[in-house]
Amino acid sequence: MPLPQAAPGGGRSGAHEHFRYVPTQPGAKWSAYVAGPCHWFLAHTRGRSKPCLHEMTGGELTCERCAQITPPQVIGYQPLYREVDSRPVMVIVYEYERDRCDALKLHQRVTIGREDQQSDGVWVTVALNPRPVFHTTLKCRMAPVDLTSVLLKLWGLPDLTAWYEQTHGKSDSPVSLAPTAKAKEEPKQSNGQPFGPMYRRAAVRAAATDDDSVQEAMQRALQKAKEREQSAAKNGKHKPGEGGDK
């Protein structure tokens, strides 16, 4: 009687799905299958490519490279399953390849190459021969992959990783299928009107916290501040609307 066999994908969770960057030497060509959509970012490409933190976070993080290196340019990370060994890999392409990469379909057979000069970028195109076709028994390979966690690890930028986990939630999957953060409704005063510039930031923090007692305390503090301001306006200490929420 044979020993029980392991089921597909039954090993250490996600270990086989760590997408590794692979270089393509000048003049070389190789075949692979599309693993998911290309991920496009504004990045600084001198030396090791790193995303522009200012652009990626909408100005919430400062990008030191902006002051030191040339302006960022758009590059893409294309996930693939290498045909020769089925290894999950990715290549970096420049924006002039965007139309071609964005038109690729999941599991489509493609050819990856680079012209003879080191300065030439990598290109990805649909293979002239669609065979052999892609085949897998692994459930994780039946859907498009999201490279989020892999890229955060590749870039090695602690501030960006912390920002992402705070705004989108932490994923323990090597290939992240991170949930899309739902936009929360803008906090409002008790009369239904939005908070003005002076109190908006505190109101947003109160609305974002999961602790109901903290929310209530902050809302009470905000309301008292509003009442003090209205009282001061009535007593003529400053003009109505000055520094307030009008």
Secondary structure by P-SEA (a helix, b strand, c coil): cccccccccccccccccbbbbbbbcccccbbbbbcccbbbbbcccccccccccccccccccccccccccccbbbbbbbbbccccccccbbbbbcccaaaaaaaccccccccccccccccbbbbbccccccccccccccccccccccaaaaaaaaaccaaaaaaaaacbbbbccccccccccccccccccccccccccccaaaaaaaaacccaaaaaaaaaaaaaaaaaaaaaaaaccccccccccc
